């Protein structure tokens, strides 16, 4: 991220299904509220549904709707769409394809040139394989994007968050902060777990999202994340 007028960030998660899309959409609303022309991107997505317009992924559609320009072409937001709900390398193999960063990078650079902020959502966890010797982490690493880690607040999150944060740092990426996402309203000792995460993780908490609160309503809770992007 060398030009603050065209900043981008990679949204990683401690696991799949922990709310990366929810956090990304909330951040997009917060960025828009702060006056930034912003868009989301899901470089690669599996579990896409066949539609008359082609394969479509619910997460990518949510990012499209949350951005400053909901009419932005879907293919620019999700350049690599895979049908089966599997790890991308397996889903691609079923289609006799191999995922590469080339189409993703081209779409990203175009989006970044047209927007002040681009929120790039990863797939699954940090080390989900996209292809042989290619991982989700390579998107952030090769594009030199700062990383925000979304921590799904449930039993086990302390271990998952620390492992993810250590992997991000070990890969040479800059972890600028983390967002706590309440995915289990029945989780015990929520406040204590948040305090422990704050002590253990090597980057600041940039916000905590309540369970079930829509992104537009929760946007005010991510002011620190907006500020972290400059």
N, C-alpha and C positions, 0 to 999 in steps of 0.2 A: 504494500500500500504506500505508494510514493507520492501520490497527488491527492491532497485532502479534498479537492473538489470532486474527485471521482473515486471515493473510497469503497472498498469491498471487504466482506468478512465471511469466513467459513463457519457454519453452524454444525458442530459435531455433537454426538450424543453418547451417553454411557452405554447405550444398547439400542436395539430397534424397539419401536413402540413406546418410547418414553416422552414423546412430545416435541420432537425437533420441529415439526411443521407448525405446531401450535405456537411455539416460541418464535419461530421465524416470522410467522404472520403477525404476531403481536409486535415484534420489533419493526416490521414494515409499517404498521399503523403508527407506532411511536415516531419513526423517522418522518413519515408524512406529516404528522402533527407538528413536528419541529421544523417543517418547511423544506424538507429535502425531497427532491424528485427521486423516487426509489423503486426498485423492482426486486422480485425474488427470482431465484434460479434453482432448479433441481437438475443438475447436469445429467444424472443417470437415475432412472427409476424402473423398478420391476413391479410386477403385479398390475400392469396397465390393462384397461378394459378396451375391447374393440368397440369403436363407435363409427358412425358414417364419416366422421372427419379423420379417422385414424385412431391409433392407440392413445389412450388418455389415462393419466394417473391422478388419483384424488388429491394427493399431496401437492403435485404441481399445479393442479387447477386451483387449489386454495391459495397458493403463492401468487398465481396469476390474478386472482380476484383481490388480493390484499395490496397489490402494488399500485403505483400512481396511475398506471395506464392499463386497466383491465382488458383492453382490446389488443394488447400486445400479443403477437402470434405465439401460439402454444409451443411450436417447435423451437422457438428461441429460448423459451424457459426450460424446456425439457428436450434437449437435442437427442438423447439416447433413451428411447422408450422400449421396454421389454415386457413381454406378455405375462410370463409365469411369475407368481409371487415367491421367488427364490432369491438366493444370493445372486447378484448380477452375473458372475462368471458362469453359474449354472444355467440361469435363464437364457443367457446369450448362447451358450452351447446348444441348448435345445432348438434355437433358431439358426444354428450353424453360422453364428456371428462371433466376432471377437471385439470386445469393447476397447476403444482407444481414447486418449484424451484429445485427439485432434479436433473432432467436431464440437466437443464441449468447449475447448479453448477458444475456437473461432466465435461461437455464440457468446461466450463470456466477454470477450474483448469488445464485441459490438454493443452488448448491453452496458458495459462500463463506460463506453464512450458517449452514451446517450443519457446516462443517469448519474446523479450525484452519489447515490449509494446502491450497492448491489449486495443482497443477502443470499449467499450460496449455501443451500442446505445439502448436507452430505446424505449418505445412504447407510442405514444401519449404524453400526459402531465405527470406531476409528480405523480398524484394520479389516473391514469387510473386503474380500477380494472382488475386483472388477474383471480381472483377466489374469492369466499367468504372470506373476511378478508385477502386478499392478493392483493397488489397493485404494480404497476411498481416501486414505490419508494423502495419497500422491496428488490429489486435486489441490489440497491446501498447500502442500509442500512445493510442488512445481510452479504453482501460480503465486507463491509467496504471499499467501493470505494470512492475516491474523485470525485466531481461532477463539470462538466462544463455545464453551462446553455446556450443553444442556444436561442437567442431572435429574433423572427421574426419581422423585422422592418416594421411595418405597424401601422395604427391608432389603438390605444388601447394597444400598446406594453408596455407603461409605467406601466399601471395597472397590466397586465399579468406578466410582469417581476418581479415586486415587490412581488406579491402574490406567484409566484413560488419560488423566492429566500427565502422568509420567511418560506415557507413550507419545503424547503430543510434544512434550518438551524434548524427549530423546530423539524425535524425528527432526529436530531443529526448527520447529514451528513456534510462533509466539502466541502463547495462551494469554489473552488479555482479560479474561474473566469467565465467570460461570453464571448460569441462570438455573435456579431451582424451580422445578415444575411439579406441583402436587398432583400426582397421578393416582394416588391411593388415599382417598379421604379417611380411610380407617387406620392409616399408619399411626402407630403409637410413637410418642416422644418426638413429634415433628420438630418442635422448636429446638430440642436438644440435638437432634441430628443436623439441623441447619447450622447450629453453633459449632458442632464438631467439623462439619465441612469447611466452615470458615477458618478453622484452625489448621486443618490438614492440607487444604489445596493451596497451590503456590500462586494464586491469582485471586482478585477480589470478586465478591458476589456482586453481580450487576442487576439483580432483581429476583424476586420470587413470585411465581404465578399461581394464583389460587386455583383450586380444582373447579372446573366447569365454567370459568369466567371467559366470555367471548373475547377474541383478540382485540377488537376495537375498544372494549371496555377496560381491558387489562393493560392497554398501551401505556398508561400513566405510571405503571410500575417498572418501566424499563428506561427511565430517564438516564440512569447511569450507563446503560448499554449504548444509548445514543451518544452520550458524551464521550464514551470510550473510542468511538469511531472518528472523533475529531469534528 
